[in-house]
Amino acid sequence: MNTLYSFRRCPYAMRARMALRYSGVAVNIVEVSLKAKPAEMLALSSKGTVPVLSVNVEVIDESLSIMRWALAQHDPQDWLLKGDPAAQVQITALIEENDQAFKVHLNRYKYAERYPEQPMEFYRAEGEVFLRRLDGLLEGRDYLLAEHPSLADVALMPFIRQFAHVNREWFGQTPYVRLQAWLQRFLESDLFTAIMVK
């Protein structure tokens, strides 16, 4: 049986769970306490971070690699946008920007008290650059790169959710109405509600 070591609220684990569920891969999910990580998980991956997927003899311990592995098994709605090489380049670029730059701004905004060099609003404004870009991509369509969700939408969503939830009132009154609607669609989707069940 495939085993996924996960932590319910971790955005990396969320996106891995969404891809696995969408692709129909059967997994046994082990909820990990970050304070007491199971020895069997650490034996599989010395990094000690979730998610970690154990499949047969293979161990995949990067969320994006888990997503891509799941989609290689089954991708019924074409999240990989297989027939569109330009969109595939965009998928990679968006995820890279999210994981490298936006995640740093998100952490500083969310835990601003740990980064007293600048006020919280400064870190939020740095993250907003990415929000504006995504809102622009949603002009005239419901998803970032196509008329249906792609790997980029699902890989970014948990991080945008986290950013929005630092101050929901603030996010709700921003001009990013397309991004707000995009996030809400995901939050209310069967896919997301299924992977967030306790």
C-alpha positions in Angstrom: 0.0 0.0 0.0 1.2 3.5 -0.8 1.8 5.6 2.3 1.8 9.4 2.5 3.2 11.1 5.5 1.3 14.3 5.8 0.4 17.2 8.0 -3.1 18.5 7.5 -2.4 22.3 7.5 1.0 22.2 5.7 0.5 23.8 2.2 3.1 21.4 0.6 1.2 18.4 2.0 -2.1 19.9 0.9 -1.1 20.1 -2.7 0.3 16.6 -2.7 -2.9 15.2 -1.2 -5.0 17.1 -3.8 -3.0 15.6 -6.7 -3.1 12.1 -5.3 -6.9 12.3 -4.7 -7.5 13.8 -8.1 -5.5 11.1 -9.8 -7.3 8.3 -7.9 -4.1 6.9 -6.5 -5.0 4.9 -3.3 -2.8 6.1 -0.4 -2.8 5.4 3.3 -2.3 8.9 4.9 -0.3 9.1 8.1 -0.9 12.4 9.9 2.4 13.4 11.4 3.0 15.4 14.5 5.7 17.9 13.6 7.0 17.7 17.3 7.3 13.9 17.2 8.0 12.7 13.7 7.6 9.0 13.2 10.8 7.0 13.0 9.6 5.2 9.8 9.2 8.5 8.0 12.7 9.7 9.1 14.0 6.3 7.9 12.5 7.0 4.5 13.6 10.7 4.2 16.2 12.2 6.4 14.9 15.7 5.5 12.2 15.2 8.2 9.7 17.4 6.4 6.2 16.4 5.0 5.0 15.3 2.6 6.8 12.0 2.0 5.3 9.4 -0.3 6.4 5.8 -0.1 5.4 3.8 -3.2 6.6 0.2 -3.6 10.4 0.7 -3.2 10.4 4.3 -4.2 10.4 7.3 -1.9 9.3 10.7 -3.1 9.9 13.5 -0.6 9.2 16.7 -2.6 5.5 17.9 -2.9 5.9 18.9 -6.5 7.5 15.5 -7.4 4.6 13.8 -5.7 2.1 15.8 -7.7 3.9 15.0 -11.0 4.1 11.4 -10.1 0.4 11.2 -9.3 -0.5 13.0 -12.6 1.7 10.5 -14.5 -0.5 7.8 -13.2 -3.8 9.5 -14.2 -4.6 13.0 -15.2 -8.3 13.0 -16.3 -8.7 16.8 -16.7 -5.3 17.4 -18.2 -3.8 19.4 -15.3 -0.4 19.1 -17.1 -1.8 20.9 -20.2 0.0 18.3 -22.3 -0.8 19.8 -25.7 0.4 23.3 -24.9 4.2 23.6 -24.5 4.0 27.3 -23.7 1.6 26.7 -20.9 3.8 24.0 -19.5 6.7 26.5 -19.4 4.3 28.9 -17.5 3.3 26.2 -15.1 7.0 25.7 -14.1 7.7 29.4 -13.9 4.6 30.1 -11.7 5.4 27.3 -9.3 9.0 28.4 -9.1 8.1 32.0 -8.3 5.6 30.7 -5.7 8.0 28.3 -4.0 11.1 30.5 -4.2 10.0 34.1 -3.8 6.4 34.3 -2.7 6.9 31.7 0.1 9.5 33.9 1.6 7.2 37.0 1.6 4.4 34.8 3.0 6.5 33.5 5.9 7.6 37.1 6.8 4.1 38.4 6.5 2.6 35.6 8.6 5.3 35.6 11.2 6.2 39.3 11.0 7.1 39.4 14.7 10.1 37.2 13.9 11.3 39.7 11.3 11.2 43.1 13.1 13.5 44.7 10.4 10.3 45.8 8.6 6.6 46.3 9.5 4.2 43.6 8.6 2.7 45.8 5.8 6.0 45.8 4.1 6.1 42.0 3.8 2.5 42.0 2.7 3.2 44.5 0.0 6.1 42.3 -1.3 3.7 39.3 -1.5 1.0 41.4 -3.2 3.2 41.7 -6.3 2.5 38.0 -7.0 -1.2 38.3 -6.1 -1.6 41.1 -8.7 0.1 39.0 -11.3 -2.2 36.0 -10.6 -5.3 38.3 -10.6 -4.2 39.5 -14.1 -3.8 35.9 -15.4 -7.5 35.3 -14.3 -8.8 37.9 -16.6 -11.5 36.4 -18.8 -11.2 32.8 -17.3 -11.7 30.9 -14.1 -8.2 29.4 -13.8 -4.7 30.7 -14.2 -3.6 29.1 -17.6 -6.7 27.4 -19.0 -10.5 27.0 -18.7 -9.9 24.3 -16.1 -7.5 23.8 -13.3 -3.9 23.1 -14.1 -0.9 21.9 -12.0 -0.1 25.5 -11.4 -3.5 26.4 -9.9 -3.4 23.4 -7.5 0.3 23.9 -6.5 -0.2 27.6 -5.7 -3.7 27.5 -4.1 -2.6 26.4 -0.5 -0.1 29.2 -0.3 -2.5 31.9 -1.6 -5.0 30.5 1.0 -2.4 30.9 3.7 -1.6 34.5 2.6 -5.3 35.4 2.5 -5.9 33.9 6.0 -3.3 36.0 7.7 -5.9 38.8 7.6 -9.1 37.7 5.8 -10.7 41.1 6.3 -7.8 42.8 4.4 -7.8 40.2 1.6 -11.6 40.5 1.2 -11.3 44.2 0.5 -8.4 44.0 -1.9 -9.0 44.8 -5.6 -8.0 41.2 -6.5 -11.6 40.1 -7.0 -10.8 37.5 -9.6 -8.2 35.9 -7.3 -10.7 36.0 -4.4 -13.3 34.1 -6.6 -10.6 31.6 -7.7 -9.6 30.9 -4.2 -13.2 30.5 -3.0 -13.9 28.1 -5.9 -11.1 25.9 -4.6 -12.1 26.2 -1.0 -15.6 25.0 -1.8 -14.5 22.3 -4.2 -15.1 18.6 -3.4 -11.4 18.0 -4.0 -10.3 20.5 -1.3 -12.9 19.7 1.3 -12.1 15.9 0.9 -8.4 16.3 1.6 -9.1 18.6 4.6 -11.3 16.1 6.5 -9.8 15.5 9.9 
